[in-house]
Amino acid sequence: MSKRHQVLFITTSSLAANPRLVKEFEVLKTDYTCHVLCFKHHDWSLELSEAIKNRNPEVHFIEIDRKKEVFQTLFCKVLHKSAIVFNPFFPKSFKICAFASNDKAAQLWLHMKSLPKQIKASHIIAHNLGAFFAAVTYSEKKDVALQLDIEDYYPGEALYFNKTYEVQNRMHIMGYSFLKADAITYASKGIQLECEKHFKSQGHAKQVTLINAFNATDFREPKANVSEKIKCVWFSQNIGPNRGLEQVFESAKDHAALEFHIIGNPNTVYLDTIDLSTTIKFHGIMTQTELHEFLSQMDIGLALESKTADFNRDICLTNKFLAYAQAGLFILATDTFGQRDFLNQLNYNAGQRIDVNLSTVFSNLDHSVLNHQSKLMRWENAKSFSWEIEQLKLIKAMQ
């Protein structure tokens, strides 16, 4: 395939906050000239995003810095507030629903209207709901193939504003966009099944579940645990409430033979309210390379979800779950549809569901699943759903 073919990725996130997008353009950059329209966030993601850019010099990044583009940002926020006001009167307007749903939707749309002339994409791939309006309008205007990446079931995510209309906004944005898409990729089978219940697509549209796995080469052969303690790990961008950690902190008091490693940005206000065991060890945000290296030293991966948080949490498949599996850890997972379905599909024992509570699971755990040989078996078997395998589905969807 000639490199003259161009792909345009768009997202409302920063690069580091959207690792799935990063994996996709790192796959496609060999055969396509890749352009990425994203946001530059001055937070924990800034340094990590710069590292991503530095290792992908052949990819063309267009970053929207809201701190620098103050007037445009304010204008888009006004559009967002105005769209919310008009929302009840125009509940089926694609533009009003999109602008009311996300104040970055208008900013992406404005930037798409002024892209450099040398960008002549044959494909546009939209990551996350706020990017759909800009992607659909660009696709229609330029007559380019539209691909939607559904990493989450957006109507099932928690509502933070405009609660009366936001669910129907998300449903309308997705319904309209699905009818325009030439390809749709889903991050879990549960998300695909739920979308197929509600949204129609074009007859020719390619639809595929594309697991958000990592490269098998990211995970080195697991180490044998030479410590007297069994090492458990949990990670996320933020360490805070409603993440399932409360049961970890309680379990730590009951199981002195266990050591719990918690990775992420700490919410100190939250943590100051908790009586923490000395077996709880906190670690700051790590690069992906550092994190995967660290996981190889662990025994148990804690895939804890708050099922009451939102419906999306029940059907999605998180990065942490897949990272634990690929590192060879034994997974203790909240009984969500996404995690249960994935564990049931595997032909080996990758973990078990938490059927009562975490402390009880630890008390009844068969320690043979934690020996080095079992860990090696899980690490080897996980190569069957690594990104090296999953990325072939992406390449096929682009053809």
TIMAR-762171 format. One record per residue (C-alpha): residue number from 1; x, y, z. Coordinates in nm, 3 decimals. Example, Ala and Ser with C-alpha at 12.3 -4.5 7.8 and 13.67 -1.06 7.14 Angstrom:
REM TIMAR-762171
k, X, Y, Z
1, 1.230, -0.450, 0.780 .
2, 1.367, -0.106, 0.714 .
REM end
This chain:
REM TIMAR-762171
k, X, Y, Z
1, 0.000, 0.000, 0.000 .
2, 0.131, 0.344, -0.087 .
3, 0.207, 0.584, 0.196 .
4, 0.021, 0.853, 0.002 .
5, -0.298, 0.733, 0.172 .
6, -0.370, 0.950, 0.473 .
7, -0.562, 0.879, 0.793 .
8, -0.691, 1.147, 1.026 .
9, -0.752, 1.055, 1.391 .
10, -0.952, 1.289, 1.611 .
11, -1.015, 1.278, 1.986 .
12, -1.126, 1.503, 2.271 .
13, -0.846, 1.358, 2.485 .
14, -0.476, 1.415, 2.519 .
15, -0.251, 1.147, 2.372 .
16, -0.158, 0.990, 2.704 .
17, -0.522, 0.976, 2.813 .
18, -0.617, 0.781, 2.499 .
19, -0.376, 0.487, 2.475 .
20, -0.607, 0.299, 2.238 .
21, -0.573, 0.578, 1.980 .
22, -0.194, 0.574, 2.023 .
23, -0.177, 0.200, 1.957 .
24, -0.388, 0.242, 1.645 .
25, -0.176, 0.510, 1.478 .
26, 0.142, 0.328, 1.574 .
27, 0.008, 0.028, 1.379 .
28, -0.117, 0.223, 1.078 .
29, 0.176, 0.465, 1.042 .
30, 0.369, 0.201, 0.845 .
31, 0.119, 0.202, 0.559 .
32, -0.050, 0.540, 0.600 .
33, 0.049, 0.897, 0.662 .
34, -0.116, 0.959, 0.998 .
35, -0.247, 1.290, 1.129 .
36, -0.378, 1.323, 1.484 .
37, -0.601, 1.606, 1.604 .
38, -0.606, 1.599, 1.984 .
39, -0.587, 1.820, 2.292 .
40, -0.287, 1.927, 2.497 .
41, -0.369, 1.901, 2.866 .
42, -0.148, 2.065, 3.128 .
43, -0.184, 1.787, 3.382 .
44, -0.034, 1.444, 3.458 .
45, -0.063, 1.354, 3.088 .
46, 0.160, 1.633, 2.955 .
47, 0.499, 1.465, 2.996 .
48, 0.367, 1.127, 2.884 .
49, 0.207, 1.284, 2.574 .
50, 0.538, 1.448, 2.482 .
51, 0.709, 1.109, 2.506 .
52, 0.449, 0.961, 2.268 .
53, 0.513, 1.239, 2.017 .
54, 0.889, 1.195, 2.042 .
55, 0.874, 0.824, 1.963 .
56, 0.646, 0.885, 1.663 .
57, 0.826, 1.151, 1.457 .
58, 0.660, 1.030, 1.135 .
59, 0.312, 1.105, 1.273 .
60, 0.173, 1.458, 1.233 .
61, 0.019, 1.592, 1.554 .
62, -0.215, 1.889, 1.573 .
63, -0.267, 1.970, 1.940 .
64, -0.533, 2.209, 2.066 .
65, -0.399, 2.394, 2.369 .
66, -0.702, 2.544, 2.539 .
67, -0.482, 2.762, 2.760 .
68, -0.329, 2.929, 2.456 .
69, -0.644, 2.942, 2.244 .
70, -0.833, 3.124, 2.518 .
71, -1.085, 3.315, 2.306 .
72, -1.178, 3.013, 2.094 .
73, -1.211, 2.801, 2.407 .
74, -1.439, 3.057, 2.572 .
75, -1.643, 3.081, 2.252 .
76, -1.687, 2.703, 2.245 .
77, -1.790, 2.702, 2.610 .
78, -2.054, 2.963, 2.527 .
79, -2.172, 2.744, 2.237 .
80, -2.189, 2.452, 2.478 .
81, -2.403, 2.644, 2.730 .
82, -2.624, 2.784, 2.452 .
83, -2.677, 2.437, 2.306 .
84, -2.792, 2.314, 2.647 .
85, -3.047, 2.598, 2.658 .
86, -3.178, 2.513, 2.309 .
87, -3.161, 2.138, 2.370 .
88, -3.528, 2.097, 2.474 .
89, -3.647, 2.272, 2.157 .
90, -3.420, 2.083, 1.913 .
91, -3.378, 1.735, 2.065 .
92, -3.303, 1.578, 1.725 .
93, -3.051, 1.834, 1.601 .
94, -2.718, 1.654, 1.554 .
95, -2.523, 1.976, 1.603 .
96, -2.710, 2.095, 1.914 .
97, -2.697, 1.750, 2.074 .
98, -2.322, 1.730, 2.005 .
99, -2.242, 2.081, 2.131 .
100, -2.461, 2.033, 2.440 .
101, -2.292, 1.702, 2.518 .
102, -1.929, 1.822, 2.510 .
103, -1.776, 2.171, 2.489 .
104, -1.481, 2.025, 2.299 .
105, -1.706, 1.905, 2.016 .
106, -1.738, 2.258, 1.878 .
107, -1.365, 2.321, 1.913 .
108, -1.277, 2.008, 1.717 .
109, -1.531, 2.108, 1.452 .
110, -1.375, 2.454, 1.417 .
111, -1.025, 2.309, 1.386 .
112, -1.143, 2.057, 1.127 .
113, -1.270, 2.346, 0.914 .
114, -0.921, 2.499, 0.907 .
115, -0.697, 2.194, 0.868 .
116, -0.384, 2.240, 0.654 .
117, -0.456, 2.188, 0.285 .
118, -0.196, 1.912, 0.259 .
119, -0.416, 1.689, 0.474 .
120, -0.622, 1.491, 0.228 .
121, -0.736, 1.196, 0.432 .
122, -0.891, 0.887, 0.279 .
123, -1.005, 0.770, 0.624 .
124, -1.108, 0.950, 0.940 .
125, -1.118, 0.765, 1.272 .
126, -1.312, 0.924, 1.558 .
127, -1.222, 0.830, 1.913 .
128, -1.481, 0.909, 2.181 .
129, -1.824, 1.064, 2.154 .
130, -1.717, 1.429, 2.153 .
131, -1.528, 1.370, 1.828 .
132, -1.820, 1.221, 1.636 .
133, -1.981, 1.545, 1.514 .
134, -1.657, 1.683, 1.367 .
135, -1.574, 1.345, 1.212 .
136, -1.916, 1.292, 1.054 .
137, -1.937, 1.644, 0.908 .
138, -1.582, 1.621, 0.774 .
139, -1.652, 1.279, 0.624 .
140, -1.963, 1.405, 0.449 .
141, -1.798, 1.721, 0.319 .
142, -1.477, 1.555, 0.200 .
143, -1.633, 1.220, 0.102 .
144, -1.386, 1.015, 0.305 .
145, -1.442, 0.683, 0.483 .
146, -1.564, 0.722, 0.842 .
147, -1.461, 0.487, 1.119 .
148, -1.597, 0.511, 1.474 .
149, -1.412, 0.364, 1.769 .
150, -1.650, 0.277, 2.053 .
151, -1.426, 0.237, 2.355 .
152, -1.715, 0.283, 2.597 .
153, -2.093, 0.264, 2.586 .
154, -2.142, 0.638, 2.618 .
155, -2.516, 0.649, 2.700 .
156, -2.440, 0.420, 2.994 .
157, -2.172, 0.643, 3.145 .
158, -2.233, 0.863, 3.448 .
159, -2.406, 1.198, 3.396 .
160, -2.250, 1.516, 3.533 .
161, -2.462, 1.791, 3.376 .
162, -2.775, 1.846, 3.163 .
163, -2.910, 1.528, 3.320 .
164, -3.257, 1.568, 3.173 .
165, -3.136, 1.551, 2.811 .
166, -2.782, 1.413, 2.813 .
167, -2.870, 1.045, 2.776 .
168, -3.092, 1.113, 2.474 .
169, -2.822, 1.343, 2.334 .
170, -2.570, 1.061, 2.348 .
171, -2.817, 0.818, 2.197 .
172, -2.894, 1.057, 1.910 .
173, -2.526, 1.136, 1.842 .
174, -2.443, 0.766, 1.826 .
175, -2.752, 0.675, 1.624 .
176, -2.685, 0.943, 1.364 .
177, -2.312, 0.866, 1.346 .
178, -2.362, 0.491, 1.314 .
179, -2.573, 0.544, 1.002 .
180, -2.284, 0.736, 0.843 .
181, -2.001, 0.502, 0.943 .
182, -1.817, 0.269, 0.706 .
183, -1.655, 0.079, 0.994 .
184, -1.713, 0.052, 1.368 .
185, -1.475, -0.097, 1.622 .
186, -1.575, -0.188, 1.978 .
187, -1.349, -0.230, 2.282 .
188, -1.549, -0.520, 2.426 .
189, -1.811, -0.771, 2.321 .
190, -2.052, -0.634, 2.579 .
191, -2.030, -0.286, 2.428 .
192, -2.086, -0.424, 2.078 .
193, -2.390, -0.624, 2.185 .
194, -2.543, -0.324, 2.358 .
195, -2.484, -0.093, 2.060 .
196, -2.637, -0.346, 1.823 .
197, -2.955, -0.339, 2.033 .
198, -3.002, 0.034, 1.984 .
199, -2.829, 0.159, 1.669 .
200, -2.863, 0.075, 1.302 .
201, -2.565, 0.087, 1.067 .
202, -2.511, 0.081, 0.694 .
203, -2.534, -0.264, 0.538 .
204, -2.174, -0.251, 0.418 .
205, -2.033, -0.122, 0.747 .
206, -1.764, -0.343, 0.899 .
207, -1.816, -0.409, 1.269 .
208, -1.564, -0.582, 1.490 .
209, -1.471, -0.619, 1.855 .
210, -1.114, -0.493, 1.887 .
211, -0.983, -0.579, 2.232 .
212, -0.775, -0.300, 2.380 .
213, -0.484, -0.535, 2.449 .
214, -0.115, -0.452, 2.471 .
215, 0.176, -0.591, 2.273 .
216, 0.289, -0.928, 2.403 .
217, 0.647, -0.800, 2.386 .
218, 0.556, -0.535, 2.647 .
219, 0.545, -0.806, 2.913 .
220, 0.860, -0.994, 2.992 .
221, 0.858, -1.343, 3.133 .
222, 0.718, -1.326, 3.488 .
223, 0.951, -1.347, 3.781 .
224, 0.913, -1.596, 4.061 .
225, 0.806, -1.430, 4.384 .
226, 1.094, -1.460, 4.630 .
227, 0.912, -1.255, 4.892 .
228, 0.728, -1.415, 5.182 .
229, 0.427, -1.198, 5.099 .
230, 0.180, -1.246, 4.814 .
231, 0.183, -0.926, 4.610 .
232, -0.143, -0.777, 4.488 .
233, -0.166, -0.479, 4.254 .
234, -0.427, -0.225, 4.145 .
235, -0.368, 0.069, 3.913 .
236, -0.557, 0.353, 3.753 .
237, -0.502, 0.718, 3.662 .
238, -0.646, 0.828, 3.996 .
239, -0.662, 0.676, 4.343 .
240, -0.994, 0.782, 4.487 .
241, -1.345, 0.686, 4.601 .
242, -1.590, 0.464, 4.413 .
243, -1.311, 0.265, 4.248 .
244, -1.351, -0.051, 4.456 .
245, -1.052, 0.034, 4.673 .
246, -1.250, 0.040, 4.995 .
247, -1.263, -0.341, 4.996 .
248, -0.887, -0.353, 4.934 .
249, -0.819, -0.136, 5.238 .
250, -1.049, -0.352, 5.453 .
251, -0.896, -0.678, 5.325 .
252, -0.545, -0.554, 5.404 .
253, -0.636, -0.547, 5.774 .
254, -0.744, -0.913, 5.764 .
255, -0.457, -1.062, 5.562 .
256, -0.111, -0.980, 5.692 .
257, 0.051, -1.224, 5.446 .
258, -0.060, -1.006, 5.154 .
259, 0.101, -0.689, 5.025 .
260, -0.109, -0.439, 4.826 .
261, 0.048, -0.209, 4.567 .
262, -0.172, 0.082, 4.457 .
263, -0.059, 0.286, 4.156 .
264, -0.197, 0.623, 4.043 .
265, -0.245, 0.989, 4.130 .
266, -0.356, 0.997, 4.495 .
267, -0.663, 1.184, 4.613 .
268, -0.510, 1.286, 4.946 .
269, -0.838, 1.423, 5.083 .
270, -0.995, 1.080, 5.030 .
271, -0.698, 0.882, 5.162 .
272, -0.669, 1.096, 5.476 .
273, -1.012, 0.969, 5.583 .
274, -0.904, 0.603, 5.578 .
275, -0.720, 0.398, 5.837 .
276, -0.459, 0.233, 5.615 .
277, -0.270, -0.088, 5.690 .
278, 0.110, -0.084, 5.667 .
279, 0.080, -0.350, 5.393 .
280, -0.065, -0.087, 5.158 .
281, 0.209, 0.055, 4.933 .
282, 0.136, 0.358, 4.713 .
283, 0.317, 0.435, 4.387 .
284, 0.288, 0.736, 4.157 .
285, 0.182, 0.729, 3.793 .
286, 0.420, 0.516, 3.584 .
287, 0.495, 0.512, 3.216 .
288, 0.348, 0.213, 3.037 .
289, 0.692, 0.050, 3.016 .
290, 0.752, 0.100, 3.389 .
291, 0.407, -0.026, 3.475 .
292, 0.435, -0.346, 3.273 .
293, 0.777, -0.413, 3.421 .
294, 0.633, -0.364, 3.768 .
295, 0.341, -0.600, 3.701 .
296, 0.581, -0.883, 3.621 .
297, 0.684, -0.875, 3.988 .
298, 0.326, -0.910, 4.116 .
299, 0.109, -1.218, 4.183 .
300, -0.254, -1.102, 4.186 .
301, -0.422, -0.835, 3.975 .
302, -0.724, -0.665, 4.130 .
303, -0.980, -0.585, 3.859 .
304, -1.226, -0.404, 4.083 .
305, -1.522, -0.219, 3.941 .
306, -1.809, -0.034, 4.105 .
307, -2.108, -0.193, 3.931 .
308, -2.333, 0.079, 4.067 .
309, -2.117, 0.359, 3.920 .
310, -2.270, 0.336, 3.572 .
311, -2.389, 0.078, 3.320 .
312, -2.077, 0.114, 3.105 .
313, -1.866, -0.025, 3.389 .
314, -2.064, -0.347, 3.371 .
315, -1.999, -0.416, 3.002 .
316, -1.656, -0.265, 2.935 .
317, -1.316, -0.435, 2.956 .
318, -1.060, -0.212, 3.124 .
319, -0.692, -0.164, 3.043 .
320, -0.599, -0.287, 3.389 .
321, -0.782, -0.616, 3.340 .
322, -0.597, -0.686, 3.015 .
323, -0.261, -0.577, 3.153 .
324, -0.300, -0.814, 3.448 .
325, -0.388, -1.100, 3.214 .
326, -0.097, -1.034, 2.979 .
327, 0.149, -1.006, 3.267 .
328, 0.041, -1.354, 3.381 .
329, -0.117, -1.240, 3.707 .
330, -0.407, -1.428, 3.861 .
331, -0.703, -1.190, 3.832 .
332, -0.958, -1.131, 4.104 .
333, -1.242, -0.958, 3.923 .
334, -1.567, -0.791, 4.014 .
335, -1.852, -0.990, 3.859 .
336, -1.930, -0.754, 3.570 .
337, -2.058, -0.875, 3.233 .
338, -1.741, -0.758, 3.053 .
339, -1.498, -0.934, 3.286 .
340, -1.712, -1.244, 3.333 .
341, -1.763, -1.287, 2.959 .
342, -1.392, -1.251, 2.886 .
343, -1.283, -1.496, 3.155 .
344, -1.543, -1.747, 3.034 .
345, -1.410, -1.724, 2.676 .
346, -1.056, -1.820, 2.775 .
347, -0.949, -2.185, 2.762 .
348, -0.729, -2.153, 3.070 .
349, -0.768, -2.036, 3.429 .
350, -0.684, -1.664, 3.418 .
351, -0.866, -1.570, 3.736 .
352, -1.190, -1.581, 3.926 .
353, -1.486, -1.360, 4.005 .
354, -1.534, -1.205, 4.348 .
355, -1.862, -1.372, 4.440 .
356, -1.893, -1.260, 4.804 .
357, -1.628, -1.008, 4.903 .
358, -1.256, -0.967, 4.845 .
359, -1.149, -1.070, 5.194 .
360, -1.341, -1.397, 5.168 .
361, -1.184, -1.472, 4.830 .
362, -0.838, -1.424, 4.980 .
363, -0.926, -1.661, 5.266 .
364, -1.041, -1.936, 5.027 .
365, -0.785, -1.883, 4.750 .
366, -0.607, -2.192, 4.614 .
367, -0.244, -2.080, 4.635 .
368, -0.136, -2.324, 4.364 .
369, -0.267, -2.071, 4.108 .
370, 0.003, -1.833, 4.229 .
371, 0.307, -2.056, 4.178 .
372, 0.560, -1.964, 3.915 .
373, 0.458, -2.235, 3.670 .
374, 0.094, -2.122, 3.673 .
375, 0.205, -1.766, 3.620 .
376, 0.417, -1.867, 3.320 .
377, 0.125, -2.060, 3.174 .
378, -0.105, -1.757, 3.198 .
379, 0.158, -1.526, 3.047 .
380, 0.211, -1.759, 2.753 .
381, -0.161, -1.813, 2.688 .
382, -0.236, -1.442, 2.694 .
383, -0.034, -1.397, 2.376 .
384, -0.340, -1.529, 2.192 .
385, -0.521, -1.196, 2.244 .
386, -0.221, -0.961, 2.240 .
387, -0.223, -0.643, 2.034 .
388, -0.008, -0.817, 1.771 .
389, -0.314, -1.038, 1.709 .
390, -0.589, -0.780, 1.764 .
391, -0.430, -0.518, 1.538 .
392, -0.489, -0.742, 1.238 .
393, -0.862, -0.672, 1.280 .
394, -0.794, -0.298, 1.261 .
395, -0.586, -0.336, 0.946 .
396, -0.860, -0.545, 0.786 .
397, -1.129, -0.291, 0.882 .
398, -0.930, -0.023, 0.698 .
399, -0.921, -0.215, 0.370 .
REM end
